[in-house]
Amino acid sequence: MYILFHWLLYAIAIMLSAYLLPGVKVTGLAAALVTALVLGLVNAILRPILLLLTLPLNILTLGLFTLVINTLLIILTSAIVPGFEVRNFWWALLFGVILSLINFILVQMTLGI
């Protein structure tokens, strides 16, 4: 039940982030749910591998290259999910930052209940 609740929160965060950014489009709740699922799977499977492969570059940039990896994973997700579109790299970068902030706020609000 806990996983389903956080999946729904993440989908809501995706919809709110897409609403705030004109360069990102989500066609509806179903597309947001699929986007949340695919983005979660991509982050669980590919992100650790990419972070390990780019560790020297990540150390050299003091961890800022992680933002580039997150942005590329968002672009990959937009290529996989039909109802989720990101216009370019910069919108994906901004979407990742806004999504993280909104998701953090939503999770903190629900923990207070």
C-alpha positions, 0 to 999 in steps of 0.5 A: 500500500505504501508503494502505491501511495508514493507512486500516486504522489510521484504522478501528482508531482509530475503533473504539477511540474508539467503544469508549471513548465511550458516545455513539458507536456503530460496528456493526463493522469494515466500518462503521469502514472506511466511516466512515474512508473517508467521514471522510477524503473529507469532510476532504479536500474540505469541510474546506479550503472551510469553513476558508477561509469561516470564516477571520475567525471562526477568527482571532477565536477563535485557531483554536478554531473549527476544533474546531467545524468538525471536530465538524460534519464528524463529525456529517455523516459519521454522517448519511452512514454507516449503521453509525456513530452519534454521539449529539450535538454534545458526543459528536462533539467528544469523539470528534474529540479522542479519535480524533486522539489515538489515531490519533497514537499508532497512527501513531507506534507503526507508524513505530517498527517 
